Amino acid sequence: MKHACAWLIALAFSTTQTLAEDHKIMTQDQKDVIGSIETMTQYFQAGDIARVMESYEEKATIVFEPDTPQPDTGEQVRLFTELSAINPTFDYVAGHEVVVNGDIAMHVAPWSMTGHTPDGQEIKQSGLSVAVLRKQSDGSWKMVIDNPHSGRLLDQ
């Protein structure tokens, strides 16, 4: 019994250390940036394009297709609306990396998406998202540049 208690205590301490090493401690700004990205993703999956657009600064640029940055808000709304028709479901497969410098942040995350065409055919895509965000006067973070196709450079 004495050895079992010692083993359990040792296991508890080693588990705590392993968990501490596996989980990076993030600043509140890093957590808020991830929260902004995840909120936008939830609105997109729900088809709420007006709320999706609230995640972006007024003159943001979004890359809907590789090498095709789109700075026009009206076109962004049209493209998001078209994309939402496939009922996308996103997964950030390996988590998020956020680097913050003052009021600017860079978010990097691999993603995968599944959806369905109107005739029921499954669509699967994946990529590497890189987004630049700016902290707003109210403390929230909004995207200035959003490129979900950054991984294409690795494929070349």
C-alpha positions in Angstrom: 0.0 0.0 0.0 2.9 2.3 0.9 4.3 1.8 -2.6 1.0 2.4 -4.3 0.6 5.8 -2.5 4.2 6.8 -3.5 3.4 5.7 -7.1 0.2 7.8 -7.2 2.0 10.8 -5.8 4.8 10.5 -8.4 2.2 10.0 -11.2 0.3 13.1 -10.1 3.5 15.2 -10.2 4.7 13.9 -13.5 1.2 14.4 -15.1 1.1 18.0 -13.9 4.6 18.6 -15.4 3.6 16.9 -18.7 0.4 19.0 -19.0 2.3 22.2 -18.2 4.8 21.4 -21.0 2.0 20.5 -23.5 0.0 23.7 -22.9 1.6 27.0 -23.7 0.6 29.9 -21.5 -1.0 32.5 -23.6 -1.5 36.2 -23.0 -5.0 37.7 -22.9 -4.4 39.3 -26.2 -3.5 36.0 -27.8 -6.6 34.4 -26.3 -8.7 37.3 -27.6 -7.3 37.0 -31.1 -8.1 33.3 -31.2 -11.6 34.1 -29.9 -12.1 36.6 -32.7 -11.1 34.0 -35.3 -13.3 31.3 -33.8 -16.2 33.6 -33.5 -15.9 34.6 -37.2 -15.7 30.9 -38.1 -18.9 30.1 -36.0 -20.8 32.9 -37.8 -19.6 31.7 -41.2 -20.6 28.1 -40.4 -24.1 29.5 -39.4 -24.4 31.5 -42.6 -24.5 34.8 -40.7 -22.5 36.9 -43.2 -23.3 40.2 -41.6 -21.7 39.0 -38.4 -18.8 37.5 -40.3 -18.1 40.9 -41.8 -18.0 42.5 -38.3 -14.8 40.5 -37.8 -13.0 42.6 -40.4 -11.9 46.2 -40.5 -13.7 48.3 -43.0 -10.9 48.2 -45.6 -9.8 44.6 -45.0 -8.4 42.4 -47.7 -9.5 38.8 -47.9 -8.0 36.1 -50.2 -10.8 33.9 -51.3 -8.7 32.2 -54.0 -4.9 32.0 -54.1 -3.2 35.1 -55.7 -6.6 36.9 -55.7 -6.8 39.4 -52.8 -10.2 41.0 -52.6 -10.4 44.4 -51.0 -14.0 45.3 -52.0 -16.5 44.8 -49.2 -19.4 44.2 -51.5 -17.5 41.5 -53.3 -16.4 40.0 -50.0 -20.1 39.7 -48.9 -21.1 38.1 -52.2 -18.2 35.6 -52.0 -18.9 34.7 -48.3 -22.6 34.3 -49.2 -21.7 31.9 -52.1 -19.3 29.9 -49.9 -21.9 29.6 -47.1 -24.2 27.7 -49.5 -22.1 24.6 -49.1 -22.7 24.6 -45.3 -19.1 24.5 -44.4 -17.7 22.9 -41.2 -14.2 24.0 -40.2 -11.7 22.4 -38.0 -8.4 24.0 -36.9 -6.5 20.7 -37.1 -3.3 21.6 -35.2 -4.5 24.6 -33.1 -3.5 28.2 -33.4 -0.3 30.2 -33.2 -0.6 33.9 -32.4 2.1 36.5 -32.3 1.2 39.9 -30.8 3.2 43.1 -31.1 1.4 46.0 -29.6 -1.9 46.5 -31.4 -1.0 44.2 -34.3 -1.3 40.4 -34.2 -0.6 37.6 -36.7 -2.7 34.4 -36.5 -1.5 31.2 -38.1 -3.6 28.0 -38.2 -3.9 24.9 -40.4 -7.5 24.2 -41.2 -9.7 21.6 -42.9 -13.2 22.1 -44.2 -16.0 19.9 -45.3 -19.2 21.0 -47.1 -21.7 19.8 -49.6 -22.8 21.0 -53.0 -26.5 21.6 -53.6 -26.7 18.1 -55.1 -25.2 16.5 -52.0 -21.6 15.9 -53.3 -19.1 16.3 -50.5 -16.4 18.9 -50.7 -13.2 18.7 -48.7 -10.5 21.4 -48.6 -7.6 22.2 -46.3 -5.0 24.9 -46.0 -2.9 27.2 -43.9 -4.5 30.4 -42.7 -2.5 33.5 -42.0 -4.4 36.5 -40.8 -3.2 39.9 -39.6 -5.4 41.6 -37.0 -5.5 45.0 -35.3 -6.6 45.8 -31.8 -9.6 48.2 -31.9 -10.2 51.1 -29.5 -12.8 49.0 -27.6 -10.2 46.2 -27.0 -11.6 43.8 -29.7 -9.5 42.4 -32.5 -10.5 42.7 -36.2 -8.9 41.2 -39.3 -7.1 43.5 -41.7 -5.7 40.8 -43.9 -7.1 37.2 -44.1 -5.4 34.6 -46.3 -6.6 31.1 -45.8 -4.5 29.9 -48.7 -1.0 30.6 -47.4 -0.1 26.9 -47.5 -0.1 26.9 -51.3 3.4 28.2 -51.2 4.5 24.9 -49.4 3.0 22.9 -52.3 5.1 24.6 -55.0 
